[in-house]
């Protein structure tokens, strides 16, 4: 709910000084501080009528704001009554108001303490269930090393610590297995090529694609050169892809003529 706005035209000396205030407390404190009104001039009925009219317009009752307003009005009524009955003794309106507000504040603090008291009591009862050990006095031990040694004794002790572990262990030998290199013999590859070409011509790219290692590709290339130089294999086609054909002859004699 929005905070209501109050104004008191009858107690403001000049209409130009008329202001709106959020709540009766801010209005009264301002007027008292500037000596524009006295407690005797405050008409609590006018403030109450304005507030009830405001609540009627809102068509609902906010209990928090209502209780705050009624409480403030009761304190104003108390201060006004005490001022009227003071007689010859002069009473400071602002001082009375501040004293009353301080009492109200103390009452709120006391109420808050009463609310938290059960929780503090429960925590205290739980704390009584724990037992703590009292601190023990520290033993009177001298930390200073009282003995004196010769430099040679210190050197012997250091040497004993260094040689305590014996000889350093030899590094463990790790046997590394390297892949064995597969070397193709030209005569063996030539025999495979002749057997392949006896079934029909073959593309050079097909022969290279069938190779599974770089060594096999080199052996294929060298075998083709040897067979072509002996006239056992004939090349045809263009540079894009050559075709190899076997010209015939005794295979064993051809292989015997190949020099590794």
C-alpha positions in Angstrom: 0.0 0.0 0.0 1.3 3.5 -0.9 2.1 5.8 2.0 -0.7 8.4 2.6 -0.1 12.1 2.3 -1.2 14.6 5.0 -1.6 18.4 5.0 -2.9 20.8 7.7 -4.0 24.1 6.2 -5.3 25.5 9.5 -2.0 25.4 11.3 0.3 26.8 8.6 0.8 30.5 8.8 1.3 31.1 5.1 -0.4 29.2 2.2 2.9 29.3 0.3 4.5 27.2 3.0 1.9 24.4 2.6 3.5 21.1 1.8 2.5 17.5 1.6 4.2 14.9 3.9 4.4 11.1 3.9 2.9 10.4 7.3 2.0 12.6 10.3 5.4 12.2 12.0 7.4 14.0 9.3 4.9 16.8 9.2 4.8 17.4 12.9 8.6 17.2 13.4 9.2 19.8 10.6 6.6 22.2 12.0 7.9 21.9 15.6 11.5 22.4 14.5 10.7 25.6 12.6 8.5 27.0 15.5 5.5 27.2 13.2 3.0 25.4 15.5 2.6 24.4 19.1 1.3 21.1 20.4 -1.8 22.9 21.6 -2.7 23.8 18.0 -2.6 20.3 16.6 -6.1 19.0 15.9 -5.7 15.2 15.9 -9.3 14.8 14.7 -8.4 16.6 11.5 -5.5 14.3 10.9 -7.6 11.2 11.7 -10.4 12.4 9.3 -7.9 12.8 6.5 -6.4 9.4 7.1 -9.8 7.6 7.3 -10.9 9.3 4.1 -7.8 8.1 2.4 -8.4 4.5 3.5 -12.0 4.7 2.2 -10.7 5.8 -1.2 -8.3 2.8 -1.2 -11.3 0.5 -0.2 -9.1 -1.6 2.0 -7.4 -1.4 5.3 -3.7 -1.8 5.7 -3.3 -2.8 9.3 0.4 -2.0 9.5 -0.1 1.7 8.4 -3.3 2.0 10.5 -1.6 0.8 13.7 1.3 3.1 13.1 -1.0 6.1 12.7 -3.2 5.3 15.7 -0.1 4.8 17.8 1.3 8.1 16.7 -2.0 9.9 17.4 -2.2 8.5 20.9 1.3 9.8 21.7 0.3 13.2 20.3 -2.8 13.2 22.5 -0.7 12.3 25.5 1.8 15.1 24.9 -0.9 17.6 24.2 -2.7 16.7 27.5 0.5 17.0 29.5 1.3 20.3 28.0 -2.2 21.8 28.8 -1.9 20.6 32.4 1.7 21.8 32.9 0.6 25.2 34.3 3.3 27.7 34.9 6.1 25.2 34.2 7.2 25.6 30.6 7.4 22.4 28.6 9.3 22.0 25.4 7.0 20.4 22.8 9.9 19.1 20.7 11.6 17.7 23.8 8.4 16.0 24.9 7.9 14.5 21.5 11.4 13.2 21.3 11.2 11.7 24.7 8.0 9.9 23.8 9.4 8.6 20.6 12.5 7.3 22.5 10.2 5.5 24.9 8.4 4.0 22.0 11.7 2.9 20.4 12.8 1.3 23.6 9.5 -0.6 23.8 10.0 -1.9 20.2 13.5 -3.0 21.2 12.2 -4.8 24.3 9.5 -6.5 22.1 12.2 -7.7 19.7 14.3 -9.0 22.6 11.3 -10.9 23.9 10.8 -12.6 20.5 14.4 -13.7 20.3 14.6 -14.9 23.9 13.2 -18.5 23.3 15.9 -19.1 20.6 18.6 -17.8 22.9 17.3 -20.1 25.7 17.3 -23.1 23.4 20.9 -22.4 22.2 22.0 -22.0 25.9 20.5 -25.3 26.8 22.3 -27.0 23.9 25.6 -25.3 25.0 25.3 -26.8 28.5 25.4 -30.3 27.0 29.0 -29.7 25.8 32.0 -30.1 28.1 35.3 -28.5 27.3 38.7 -29.3 28.6 40.6 -26.6 30.4 43.9 -25.6 28.8 46.9 -27.3 30.2 50.1 -25.4 31.0 52.9 -25.8 28.5 55.8 -28.0 29.6 58.9 -26.1 30.5 61.2 -27.5 27.9 64.4 -25.8 26.8 64.5 -25.6 23.1 68.1 -24.5 22.9 70.6 -27.2 21.8 73.1 -27.4 24.6 75.8 -29.6 23.1 78.9 -28.4 21.3 80.6 -30.4 18.5 83.8 -30.1 16.5 83.6 -29.3 12.8 85.0 -32.8 12.0 82.1 -34.4 13.9 79.5 -32.5 11.9 81.2 -33.5 8.7 81.2 -37.2 9.7 77.5 -36.9 10.6 76.7 -35.4 7.2 78.7 -38.0 5.4 76.9 -40.8 7.3 73.5 -39.4 6.2 74.6 -39.1 2.6 76.0 -42.7 2.5 73.2 -44.2 4.5 71.2 -45.3 1.5 74.1 -47.3 0.0 75.0 -47.2 -3.7 72.4 -45.6 -6.0 70.4 -48.1 -7.8 71.3 -48.6 -11.4 68.8 -47.4 -13.9 66.5 -50.1 -15.1 67.3 -51.3 -18.6 64.4 -50.7 -21.0 64.3 -52.8 -24.1 62.8 -50.7 -26.8 61.2 -52.6 -29.7 61.6 -50.8 -33.0 59.6 -51.9 -36.0 61.6 -54.0 -38.4 62.0 -52.6 -41.9 60.5 -54.7 -44.6 62.8 -54.7 -47.7 61.4 -56.1 -51.0 63.8 -57.8 -53.3 63.6 -56.8 -56.9 63.6 -60.4 -58.1 60.7 -61.3 -55.8 58.7 -58.2 -56.9 59.5 -59.0 -60.6 58.1 -62.5 -60.1 54.9 -61.0 -58.7 54.6 -58.5 -61.5 55.1 -61.2 -64.2 52.5 -63.4 -62.5 50.1 -60.4 -62.4 50.7 -59.4 -66.1 50.3 -63.0 -67.3 46.6 -62.7 -66.6 46.3 -59.5 -68.6 47.6 -55.9 -69.0 47.5 -53.7 -65.8 47.5 -50.0 -65.2 50.6 -48.6 -63.5 48.5 -46.7 -61.0 46.8 -50.0 -60.0 50.2 -51.6 -59.3 51.3 -48.7 -57.2 48.0 -48.6 -55.3 48.4 -52.3 -54.3 51.7 -51.5 -52.6 51.5 -51.4 -48.7 54.8 -49.7 -48.0 57.3 -47.3 -49.4 59.9 -50.1 -49.9 57.4 -52.1 -51.9 56.7 -49.0 -54.2 60.5 -48.6 -54.8 60.8 -52.4 -55.5 57.9 -52.2 -58.0 59.4 -49.2 -59.8 62.9 -50.9 -60.1 61.3 -54.2 -61.3 59.3 -52.4 -64.0 62.6 -50.8 -65.2 64.4 -54.1 -65.3 61.6 -55.9 -67.1 61.2 -53.1 -69.6 65.0 -53.0 -70.3 64.9 -56.8 -71.0 61.9 -56.4 -73.3 59.8 -58.7 -71.1 57.3 -55.9 -70.3 55.9 -53.3 -72.8 54.5 -49.9 -71.8 51.7 -48.2 -73.7 49.4 -45.2 -73.1 50.1 -41.6 -72.3 51.8 -39.8 -69.3 48.5 -39.7 -67.3 48.5 -43.5 -66.8 50.7 -46.2 -68.5 49.5 -49.7 -69.3 51.9 -52.6 -68.7 51.7 -55.8 -70.8 53.8 -59.0 -70.6 55.5 -59.8 -73.9 56.1 -63.5 -73.1 59.2 -65.7 -72.5 60.5 -68.1 -69.9 59.9 -66.7 -66.5 62.8 -68.5 -64.8 65.3 -67.3 -67.5 63.9 -63.7 -67.1 64.3 -63.8 -63.3 67.9 -65.3 -63.6 68.9 -62.3 -65.7 67.8 -59.8 -63.0 70.7 -58.6 -60.9 70.0 -57.6 -57.3 
